[in-house]
Amino acid sequence: METNSRNQLAVIAKVLVGNLQEQALTKPLTSLRESNRESILPDLFQFVDKWSKAPFPIVVAELWADFTKLISLHSEWGFVVIEGACIADIPSFYAEINRVYMADENWKIGSLDGFDDLLYGGFGKVQEAKKHTIIWRDIDHSRAALGVTTTLAYYQEKLAANSPFNQTYFQQKLSDLQAGKGQTYFDIVAEIIQSHPKIDWIY
C-alpha cells in the first residue's frame, strides 16, 4: 500500500475513534478517491467510492463496520483494532489482544512481557507489515477497567502467600499506587506501546 493511502486511512481512523467532526472525513476520502485508480485495490476503492458519496450526516456505525472489515482483510497494511469496550479486567484485556493478534497462532499472550514481545514483531497478525498502527476504540473504558482497583488486586495477588514473585518489588508497587503515585495496569500497557517507536497509536 502506498504511504499516502495508508496515511489517509489513519486519518479516517482518528476521526472515527476520536469522535471528531464528520466533515473531517471529507479530505482523506477525497484524497483516496483521487488516487491513481490503477494502483488502488478494488475493495479499498469500493469503500472510498461509497463513503465519499455518502450524504451527511454519515451513519458512523456503518462506516466503522465497513472500515474495520476492510482493514481486517489486509493484515499487510499493519492496522489492528482493539475494542476497548470489550476490556473489563486483566483477563479480558489479554482475551482482546489474543483475538486481535493471535487468532492464527496456536498459543496465546498472557503477560505484560508477552505483550511487549508481541509488539516487537516476529509473530502475530501484523508480523509481515512494514508499519504497525494500533487503533484503540473506547479507550476511556479500558483505562477505567485497568485502573486503580484492578491494579491493586493484581499486586495483592502477586503478594499472596507462597507467591513465586518478587515480594519486595510488588510491595513497593502496591505502596506507590496506594500513595497515589504509582502506575495503573493501563499506564503500564500504555508505556509498553509508547516504548515501540515504530508503532503508531490512534485513540
Residue pairs with C-beta under 8 A, 6 or more apart in sequence:
1 41
1 74
1 76
1 77
2 35
2 39
4 31
4 35
5 32
5 35
5 40
5 44
6 77
6 78
6 131
8 28
8 29
8 31
8 32
9 28
9 32
9 67
9 71
9 77
9 79
10 79
10 133
10 200
10 202
11 24
11 27
11 28
12 25
12 28
12 29
12 67
13 67
13 79
13 133
13 135
13 202
14 20
14 202
15 21
15 22
15 24
15 25
15 28
16 60
16 63
16 64
16 67
16 137
17 135
17 136
17 137
17 138
17 139
17 202
17 203
18 202
18 203
22 56
22 57
22 58
22 60
23 56
25 51
25 58
25 63
26 52
29 48
29 51
29 52
30 52
32 40
32 44
32 48
32 52
33 45
33 48
33 49
33 52
37 45
40 48
41 74
43 70
43 73
44 70
47 66
47 67
47 70
50 66
51 58
51 63
51 66
54 63
68 81
71 77
71 79
71 81
72 81
75 125
75 126
75 128
75 129
76 128
76 129
77 129
77 131
78 126
78 129
78 130
78 131
78 132
78 133
79 126
79 133
79 135
80 100
80 101
80 125
80 126
80 132
80 133
80 134
80 135
81 100
81 135
81 136
81 137
82 96
82 97
82 100
82 134
82 135
82 136
82 137
82 142
83 96
83 137
83 138
84 136
84 137
84 138
84 139
84 140
84 141
84 142
85 137
85 138
85 141
86 92
86 95
86 96
87 93
87 96
87 141
87 142
87 145
87 146
88 145
89 145
89 146
89 150
90 146
90 150
90 154
90 185
92 145
93 142
93 145
93 146
93 185
93 189
94 108
94 109
94 110
94 115
97 109
97 115
97 118
98 108
98 109
100 125
101 109
101 118
101 124
101 125
101 126
102 108
102 109
102 118
102 124
102 125
103 125
104 125
105 123
105 124
109 115
109 118
112 188
112 189
112 192
115 189
115 192
116 192
116 195
118 124
119 132
119 192
119 193
119 196
119 199
120 196
121 127
121 132
126 132
131 198
131 200
132 196
132 198
132 199
132 200
133 199
133 200
133 201
133 202
134 193
134 199
134 200
134 201
134 202
135 202
135 203
136 142
136 201
136 202
136 203
137 203
139 203
142 186
143 184
143 186
145 186
146 184
146 185
146 186
146 189
147 184
147 185
147 186
148 177
148 184
150 184
150 185
151 177
151 182
151 183
151 184
151 185
152 174
152 177
152 178
154 185
155 170
155 173
155 174
155 177
156 174
157 163
158 165
158 170
159 165
159 167
159 170
159 171
159 174
173 182
173 183
174 182
175 182
176 182
176 183
177 183
177 184
183 191
193 199
193 201
194 201
